[in-house]
Amino acid sequence: MERIPILQMGDFLLVTIQVDMHDQLAISLQDDLTDRITQTYARGVLIDISTLEIVDSFIGRILGNIAKMSRVLGAETVVVGMQPAVAITLVELGLTLTNIRTALNVEKGMALLRSSLGDSIPQVTATKGDTDDDGAV
């Protein structure tokens, strides 16, 4: 049976959907993700849907359910990479993705998760005088 990989990155789980979602795959993702949250004590879940061209009402509801279940289990959810056509379809279907935070891409989504969980994002900045003999920082 086909599965969507769930990667762990520190306190976060990263889900990158690279295939067309069908109902059974969405249900499997929901089950697998809730299991992984409890196994890893994840504090955040980032779901990348940038390759999805179509999200129907069932998949939209599953995404909402994943966010609700994740929150109950102590993890925040951010969905990233939503295509304009998907956003239009969701609005036309009257689906409001309650409890789902969105961001344009993975980088912005991770920053949103970190800020919502109170984590600081390490910033490396060079100031004048912070270089070694060959000019490297």
PyMOL CGO cylinders between C-alpha atoms (Angstrom):
from pymol import cmd
from pymol.cgo import CYLINDER

trace = [
    CYLINDER, 0.00, 0.00, 0.00, 1.18, 3.49, -0.87, 0.3, 1, 1, 1, 1, 1, 1,
    CYLINDER, 1.18, 3.49, -0.87, 2.32, 5.71, 2.04, 0.3, 1, 1, 1, 1, 1, 1,
    CYLINDER, 2.32, 5.71, 2.04, 3.34, 9.34, 2.34, 0.3, 1, 1, 1, 1, 1, 1,
    CYLINDER, 3.34, 9.34, 2.34, 6.72, 9.72, 4.09, 0.3, 1, 1, 1, 1, 1, 1,
    CYLINDER, 6.72, 9.72, 4.09, 6.82, 11.59, 7.40, 0.3, 1, 1, 1, 1, 1, 1,
    CYLINDER, 6.82, 11.59, 7.40, 10.26, 12.98, 8.23, 0.3, 1, 1, 1, 1, 1, 1,
    CYLINDER, 10.26, 12.98, 8.23, 11.35, 14.14, 11.67, 0.3, 1, 1, 1, 1, 1, 1,
    CYLINDER, 11.35, 14.14, 11.67, 13.33, 17.37, 11.94, 0.3, 1, 1, 1, 1, 1, 1,
    CYLINDER, 13.33, 17.37, 11.94, 14.03, 17.97, 15.62, 0.3, 1, 1, 1, 1, 1, 1,
    CYLINDER, 14.03, 17.97, 15.62, 10.71, 18.71, 17.33, 0.3, 1, 1, 1, 1, 1, 1,
    CYLINDER, 10.71, 18.71, 17.33, 8.87, 18.93, 14.01, 0.3, 1, 1, 1, 1, 1, 1,
    CYLINDER, 8.87, 18.93, 14.01, 7.45, 16.44, 11.54, 0.3, 1, 1, 1, 1, 1, 1,
    CYLINDER, 7.45, 16.44, 11.54, 7.64, 17.27, 7.83, 0.3, 1, 1, 1, 1, 1, 1,
    CYLINDER, 7.64, 17.27, 7.83, 5.15, 15.76, 5.39, 0.3, 1, 1, 1, 1, 1, 1,
    CYLINDER, 5.15, 15.76, 5.39, 5.75, 16.36, 1.70, 0.3, 1, 1, 1, 1, 1, 1,
    CYLINDER, 5.75, 16.36, 1.70, 2.92, 15.07, -0.44, 0.3, 1, 1, 1, 1, 1, 1,
    CYLINDER, 2.92, 15.07, -0.44, 4.42, 14.07, -3.80, 0.3, 1, 1, 1, 1, 1, 1,
    CYLINDER, 4.42, 14.07, -3.80, 1.52, 12.04, -5.20, 0.3, 1, 1, 1, 1, 1, 1,
    CYLINDER, 1.52, 12.04, -5.20, -2.11, 12.69, -6.05, 0.3, 1, 1, 1, 1, 1, 1,
    CYLINDER, -2.11, 12.69, -6.05, -4.15, 12.30, -2.89, 0.3, 1, 1, 1, 1, 1, 1,
    CYLINDER, -4.15, 12.30, -2.89, -7.03, 9.87, -2.91, 0.3, 1, 1, 1, 1, 1, 1,
    CYLINDER, -7.03, 9.87, -2.91, -9.36, 9.23, 0.00, 0.3, 1, 1, 1, 1, 1, 1,
    CYLINDER, -9.36, 9.23, 0.00, -7.66, 6.09, 1.36, 0.3, 1, 1, 1, 1, 1, 1,
    CYLINDER, -7.66, 6.09, 1.36, -4.21, 7.68, 1.17, 0.3, 1, 1, 1, 1, 1, 1,
    CYLINDER, -4.21, 7.68, 1.17, -5.50, 10.72, 3.08, 0.3, 1, 1, 1, 1, 1, 1,
    CYLINDER, -5.50, 10.72, 3.08, -6.93, 8.51, 5.82, 0.3, 1, 1, 1, 1, 1, 1,
    CYLINDER, -6.93, 8.51, 5.82, -3.65, 6.58, 6.02, 0.3, 1, 1, 1, 1, 1, 1,
    CYLINDER, -3.65, 6.58, 6.02, -1.74, 9.85, 6.31, 0.3, 1, 1, 1, 1, 1, 1,
    CYLINDER, -1.74, 9.85, 6.31, -4.02, 10.98, 9.13, 0.3, 1, 1, 1, 1, 1, 1,
    CYLINDER, -4.02, 10.98, 9.13, -3.46, 7.71, 11.03, 0.3, 1, 1, 1, 1, 1, 1,
    CYLINDER, -3.46, 7.71, 11.03, 0.30, 7.58, 10.37, 0.3, 1, 1, 1, 1, 1, 1,
    CYLINDER, 0.30, 7.58, 10.37, 0.78, 11.21, 11.36, 0.3, 1, 1, 1, 1, 1, 1,
    CYLINDER, 0.78, 11.21, 11.36, -1.08, 10.95, 14.65, 0.3, 1, 1, 1, 1, 1, 1,
    CYLINDER, -1.08, 10.95, 14.65, 0.94, 7.82, 15.47, 0.3, 1, 1, 1, 1, 1, 1,
    CYLINDER, 0.94, 7.82, 15.47, 4.22, 9.61, 14.70, 0.3, 1, 1, 1, 1, 1, 1,
    CYLINDER, 4.22, 9.61, 14.70, 3.25, 12.64, 16.80, 0.3, 1, 1, 1, 1, 1, 1,
    CYLINDER, 3.25, 12.64, 16.80, 2.73, 10.42, 19.82, 0.3, 1, 1, 1, 1, 1, 1,
    CYLINDER, 2.73, 10.42, 19.82, 5.88, 8.35, 19.17, 0.3, 1, 1, 1, 1, 1, 1,
    CYLINDER, 5.88, 8.35, 19.17, 8.18, 11.36, 18.69, 0.3, 1, 1, 1, 1, 1, 1,
    CYLINDER, 8.18, 11.36, 18.69, 6.48, 13.92, 20.97, 0.3, 1, 1, 1, 1, 1, 1,
    CYLINDER, 6.48, 13.92, 20.97, 6.53, 16.30, 18.01, 0.3, 1, 1, 1, 1, 1, 1,
    CYLINDER, 6.53, 16.30, 18.01, 5.59, 19.90, 18.76, 0.3, 1, 1, 1, 1, 1, 1,
    CYLINDER, 5.59, 19.90, 18.76, 4.91, 20.91, 15.19, 0.3, 1, 1, 1, 1, 1, 1,
    CYLINDER, 4.91, 20.91, 15.19, 3.73, 19.44, 11.88, 0.3, 1, 1, 1, 1, 1, 1,
    CYLINDER, 3.73, 19.44, 11.88, 4.46, 20.98, 8.51, 0.3, 1, 1, 1, 1, 1, 1,
    CYLINDER, 4.46, 20.98, 8.51, 2.50, 19.63, 5.53, 0.3, 1, 1, 1, 1, 1, 1,
    CYLINDER, 2.50, 19.63, 5.53, 3.74, 20.61, 2.07, 0.3, 1, 1, 1, 1, 1, 1,
    CYLINDER, 3.74, 20.61, 2.07, 0.94, 20.39, -0.52, 0.3, 1, 1, 1, 1, 1, 1,
    CYLINDER, 0.94, 20.39, -0.52, 2.74, 22.29, -3.28, 0.3, 1, 1, 1, 1, 1, 1,
    CYLINDER, 2.74, 22.29, -3.28, 2.42, 19.42, -5.76, 0.3, 1, 1, 1, 1, 1, 1,
    CYLINDER, 2.42, 19.42, -5.76, -1.34, 19.02, -5.24, 0.3, 1, 1, 1, 1, 1, 1,
    CYLINDER, -1.34, 19.02, -5.24, -3.31, 20.52, -8.08, 0.3, 1, 1, 1, 1, 1, 1,
    CYLINDER, -3.31, 20.52, -8.08, -6.70, 19.44, -6.74, 0.3, 1, 1, 1, 1, 1, 1,
    CYLINDER, -6.70, 19.44, -6.74, -8.04, 19.32, -3.20, 0.3, 1, 1, 1, 1, 1, 1,
    CYLINDER, -8.04, 19.32, -3.20, -11.62, 18.15, -2.93, 0.3, 1, 1, 1, 1, 1, 1,
    CYLINDER, -11.62, 18.15, -2.93, -13.91, 18.60, 0.06, 0.3, 1, 1, 1, 1, 1, 1,
    CYLINDER, -13.91, 18.60, 0.06, -12.90, 15.25, 1.59, 0.3, 1, 1, 1, 1, 1, 1,
    CYLINDER, -12.90, 15.25, 1.59, -9.15, 16.00, 1.43, 0.3, 1, 1, 1, 1, 1, 1,
    CYLINDER, -9.15, 16.00, 1.43, -9.85, 19.49, 2.80, 0.3, 1, 1, 1, 1, 1, 1,
    CYLINDER, -9.85, 19.49, 2.80, -11.74, 17.98, 5.74, 0.3, 1, 1, 1, 1, 1, 1,
    CYLINDER, -11.74, 17.98, 5.74, -8.94, 15.48, 6.36, 0.3, 1, 1, 1, 1, 1, 1,
    CYLINDER, -8.94, 15.48, 6.36, -6.40, 18.32, 6.49, 0.3, 1, 1, 1, 1, 1, 1,
    CYLINDER, -6.40, 18.32, 6.49, -8.65, 20.08, 9.01, 0.3, 1, 1, 1, 1, 1, 1,
    CYLINDER, -8.65, 20.08, 9.01, -8.96, 16.89, 11.04, 0.3, 1, 1, 1, 1, 1, 1,
    CYLINDER, -8.96, 16.89, 11.04, -5.20, 16.39, 11.02, 0.3, 1, 1, 1, 1, 1, 1,
    CYLINDER, -5.20, 16.39, 11.02, -4.73, 19.90, 12.39, 0.3, 1, 1, 1, 1, 1, 1,
    CYLINDER, -4.73, 19.90, 12.39, -7.33, 19.32, 15.13, 0.3, 1, 1, 1, 1, 1, 1,
    CYLINDER, -7.33, 19.32, 15.13, -5.90, 15.92, 16.10, 0.3, 1, 1, 1, 1, 1, 1,
    CYLINDER, -5.90, 15.92, 16.10, -2.37, 17.31, 16.11, 0.3, 1, 1, 1, 1, 1, 1,
    CYLINDER, -2.37, 17.31, 16.11, -3.42, 20.15, 18.39, 0.3, 1, 1, 1, 1, 1, 1,
    CYLINDER, -3.42, 20.15, 18.39, -5.05, 17.70, 20.82, 0.3, 1, 1, 1, 1, 1, 1,
    CYLINDER, -5.05, 17.70, 20.82, -1.77, 15.76, 20.81, 0.3, 1, 1, 1, 1, 1, 1,
    CYLINDER, -1.77, 15.76, 20.81, 0.22, 18.95, 21.52, 0.3, 1, 1, 1, 1, 1, 1,
    CYLINDER, 0.22, 18.95, 21.52, 1.48, 19.81, 18.03, 0.3, 1, 1, 1, 1, 1, 1,
    CYLINDER, 1.48, 19.81, 18.03, 0.80, 22.87, 15.89, 0.3, 1, 1, 1, 1, 1, 1,
    CYLINDER, 0.80, 22.87, 15.89, 0.11, 22.35, 12.16, 0.3, 1, 1, 1, 1, 1, 1,
    CYLINDER, 0.11, 22.35, 12.16, 1.12, 24.54, 9.22, 0.3, 1, 1, 1, 1, 1, 1,
    CYLINDER, 1.12, 24.54, 9.22, 0.20, 23.77, 5.61, 0.3, 1, 1, 1, 1, 1, 1,
    CYLINDER, 0.20, 23.77, 5.61, 2.52, 25.22, 3.00, 0.3, 1, 1, 1, 1, 1, 1,
    CYLINDER, 2.52, 25.22, 3.00, 2.68, 25.52, -0.77, 0.3, 1, 1, 1, 1, 1, 1,
    CYLINDER, 2.68, 25.52, -0.77, -1.00, 25.83, -1.57, 0.3, 1, 1, 1, 1, 1, 1,
    CYLINDER, -1.00, 25.83, -1.57, -1.50, 26.48, -5.26, 0.3, 1, 1, 1, 1, 1, 1,
    CYLINDER, -1.50, 26.48, -5.26, -3.82, 29.38, -6.19, 0.3, 1, 1, 1, 1, 1, 1,
    CYLINDER, -3.82, 29.38, -6.19, -6.24, 26.99, -7.93, 0.3, 1, 1, 1, 1, 1, 1,
    CYLINDER, -6.24, 26.99, -7.93, -6.48, 24.92, -4.74, 0.3, 1, 1, 1, 1, 1, 1,
    CYLINDER, -6.48, 24.92, -4.74, -7.21, 28.01, -2.65, 0.3, 1, 1, 1, 1, 1, 1,
    CYLINDER, -7.21, 28.01, -2.65, -9.90, 29.08, -5.13, 0.3, 1, 1, 1, 1, 1, 1,
    CYLINDER, -9.90, 29.08, -5.13, -11.47, 25.61, -5.09, 0.3, 1, 1, 1, 1, 1, 1,
    CYLINDER, -11.47, 25.61, -5.09, -11.54, 25.48, -1.28, 0.3, 1, 1, 1, 1, 1, 1,
    CYLINDER, -11.54, 25.48, -1.28, -13.26, 28.87, -1.13, 0.3, 1, 1, 1, 1, 1, 1,
    CYLINDER, -13.26, 28.87, -1.13, -15.76, 27.88, -3.81, 0.3, 1, 1, 1, 1, 1, 1,
    CYLINDER, -15.76, 27.88, -3.81, -16.55, 24.69, -1.89, 0.3, 1, 1, 1, 1, 1, 1,
    CYLINDER, -16.55, 24.69, -1.89, -17.16, 26.79, 1.22, 0.3, 1, 1, 1, 1, 1, 1,
    CYLINDER, -17.16, 26.79, 1.22, -14.39, 25.01, 3.12, 0.3, 1, 1, 1, 1, 1, 1,
    CYLINDER, -14.39, 25.01, 3.12, -12.74, 27.01, 5.82, 0.3, 1, 1, 1, 1, 1, 1,
    CYLINDER, -12.74, 27.01, 5.82, -9.58, 25.38, 7.01, 0.3, 1, 1, 1, 1, 1, 1,
    CYLINDER, -9.58, 25.38, 7.01, -10.23, 26.10, 10.66, 0.3, 1, 1, 1, 1, 1, 1,
    CYLINDER, -10.23, 26.10, 10.66, -7.22, 25.66, 12.94, 0.3, 1, 1, 1, 1, 1, 1,
    CYLINDER, -7.22, 25.66, 12.94, -4.89, 25.36, 9.96, 0.3, 1, 1, 1, 1, 1, 1,
    CYLINDER, -4.89, 25.36, 9.96, -2.19, 27.95, 9.62, 0.3, 1, 1, 1, 1, 1, 1,
    CYLINDER, -2.19, 27.95, 9.62, -0.75, 28.42, 6.15, 0.3, 1, 1, 1, 1, 1, 1,
    CYLINDER, -0.75, 28.42, 6.15, 2.48, 29.74, 4.69, 0.3, 1, 1, 1, 1, 1, 1,
    CYLINDER, 2.48, 29.74, 4.69, 3.78, 30.20, 1.17, 0.3, 1, 1, 1, 1, 1, 1,
    CYLINDER, 3.78, 30.20, 1.17, 6.68, 27.75, 1.38, 0.3, 1, 1, 1, 1, 1, 1,
    CYLINDER, 6.68, 27.75, 1.38, 8.53, 25.34, 3.68, 0.3, 1, 1, 1, 1, 1, 1,
    CYLINDER, 8.53, 25.34, 3.68, 10.99, 27.97, 4.91, 0.3, 1, 1, 1, 1, 1, 1,
    CYLINDER, 10.99, 27.97, 4.91, 8.22, 30.39, 5.92, 0.3, 1, 1, 1, 1, 1, 1,
    CYLINDER, 8.22, 30.39, 5.92, 6.21, 27.52, 7.39, 0.3, 1, 1, 1, 1, 1, 1,
    CYLINDER, 6.21, 27.52, 7.39, 9.10, 26.41, 9.61, 0.3, 1, 1, 1, 1, 1, 1,
    CYLINDER, 9.10, 26.41, 9.61, 9.61, 30.00, 10.75, 0.3, 1, 1, 1, 1, 1, 1,
    CYLINDER, 9.61, 30.00, 10.75, 5.89, 30.23, 11.58, 0.3, 1, 1, 1, 1, 1, 1,
    CYLINDER, 5.89, 30.23, 11.58, 6.04, 26.98, 13.58, 0.3, 1, 1, 1, 1, 1, 1,
    CYLINDER, 6.04, 26.98, 13.58, 9.12, 28.12, 15.46, 0.3, 1, 1, 1, 1, 1, 1,
    CYLINDER, 9.12, 28.12, 15.46, 7.65, 31.50, 16.30, 0.3, 1, 1, 1, 1, 1, 1,
    CYLINDER, 7.65, 31.50, 16.30, 4.30, 30.06, 17.38, 0.3, 1, 1, 1, 1, 1, 1,
    CYLINDER, 4.30, 30.06, 17.38, 6.07, 27.60, 19.67, 0.3, 1, 1, 1, 1, 1, 1,
    CYLINDER, 6.07, 27.60, 19.67, 8.35, 30.25, 21.12, 0.3, 1, 1, 1, 1, 1, 1,
    CYLINDER, 8.35, 30.25, 21.12, 11.53, 28.85, 19.58, 0.3, 1, 1, 1, 1, 1, 1,
    CYLINDER, 11.53, 28.85, 19.58, 14.10, 31.33, 18.43, 0.3, 1, 1, 1, 1, 1, 1,
    CYLINDER, 14.10, 31.33, 18.43, 15.53, 30.96, 14.97, 0.3, 1, 1, 1, 1, 1, 1,
    CYLINDER, 15.53, 30.96, 14.97, 19.30, 31.19, 15.17, 0.3, 1, 1, 1, 1, 1, 1,
    CYLINDER, 19.30, 31.19, 15.17, 20.57, 34.07, 13.10, 0.3, 1, 1, 1, 1, 1, 1,
    CYLINDER, 20.57, 34.07, 13.10, 24.19, 34.14, 11.96, 0.3, 1, 1, 1, 1, 1, 1,
    CYLINDER, 24.19, 34.14, 11.96, 25.30, 37.64, 11.21, 0.3, 1, 1, 1, 1, 1, 1,
    CYLINDER, 25.30, 37.64, 11.21, 28.74, 38.98, 10.56, 0.3, 1, 1, 1, 1, 1, 1,
    CYLINDER, 28.74, 38.98, 10.56, 29.85, 42.33, 11.83, 0.3, 1, 1, 1, 1, 1, 1,
    CYLINDER, 29.85, 42.33, 11.83, 32.91, 44.28, 10.93, 0.3, 1, 1, 1, 1, 1, 1,
    CYLINDER, 32.91, 44.28, 10.93, 35.92, 42.75, 12.61, 0.3, 1, 1, 1, 1, 1, 1,
    CYLINDER, 35.92, 42.75, 12.61, 34.43, 39.22, 12.83, 0.3, 1, 1, 1, 1, 1, 1,
    CYLINDER, 34.43, 39.22, 12.83, 36.58, 37.82, 10.02, 0.3, 1, 1, 1, 1, 1, 1,
    CYLINDER, 36.58, 37.82, 10.02, 39.71, 35.73, 10.20, 0.3, 1, 1, 1, 1, 1, 1,
    CYLINDER, 39.71, 35.73, 10.20, 42.94, 36.46, 8.29, 0.3, 1, 1, 1, 1, 1, 1,
    CYLINDER, 42.94, 36.46, 8.29, 41.63, 35.32, 4.90, 0.3, 1, 1, 1, 1, 1, 1,
    CYLINDER, 41.63, 35.32, 4.90, 38.43, 37.37, 5.19, 0.3, 1, 1, 1, 1, 1, 1,
    CYLINDER, 38.43, 37.37, 5.19, 36.10, 34.47, 6.03, 0.3, 1, 1, 1, 1, 1, 1,
    CYLINDER, 36.10, 34.47, 6.03, 33.53, 34.94, 8.77, 0.3, 1, 1, 1, 1, 1, 1,
]
cmd.load_cgo(trace, "trace")
